[in-house]
């Protein structure tokens, strides 16, 4: 066989070119790997294996158990449902007990009570109702010819138009037969007063045999004595 020196030279140049290209690719790959290692802090993580495939359970056919076939002409018995036993499950855990709360007792509301008020003492603010002055002529056990009959009463002023600007003591004198008697001397003393008058001088305001003593131009309180006197005092 004849050899061609020109063909060997052509194949040799092709091999050289391929070797140069592979060498350049290797250098590039090394440079890329070195760059990646440098930028990742000296550690290069390669992709791991793919996860295991997920297993799927395919549905399986459930065999149907056939019961005994009833004889011809006999109706098949309806299936009865047998109650399955139930399992009681005991759950253990912390039992929470509500603590009793403090219920306030109802308070007693005091009922309103009337406060005591000061009751003023009775004062001689008006004209005393005519009372029966000592009129009994017969001698009493004490030896007086006239004694008081009944109780002293207090009334508003009806004898004049002064109203509460007048205070006094008035009354009537009767004899033993119960008839009004004029001309009897009456003596008033007490609270710094000393006055005398005669029965019959105030008959217009209080009736026959009446008398009157003026005390003050305003309501006052005091203790007074009215006494009948004879000619000797």
LINCORUR-V672048 format. One record per helix or strand. SS is the DSSP state (2 for helix, 1 for strand). FROM is the first residue (numbers start at 0). LEN is the number of residues. Records with the same first field share a line. If there is no record, write none. Layout:
SS = FROM-LEN ; FROM-LEN
//
This chain:
2 = 4-35 ; 162-3 ; 202-4
1 = 123-1 ; 126-1 ; 131-2 ; 148-1 ; 166-8 ; 179-1 ; 184-6 ; 192-6 ; 209-7 ; 219-1 ; 224-5
//
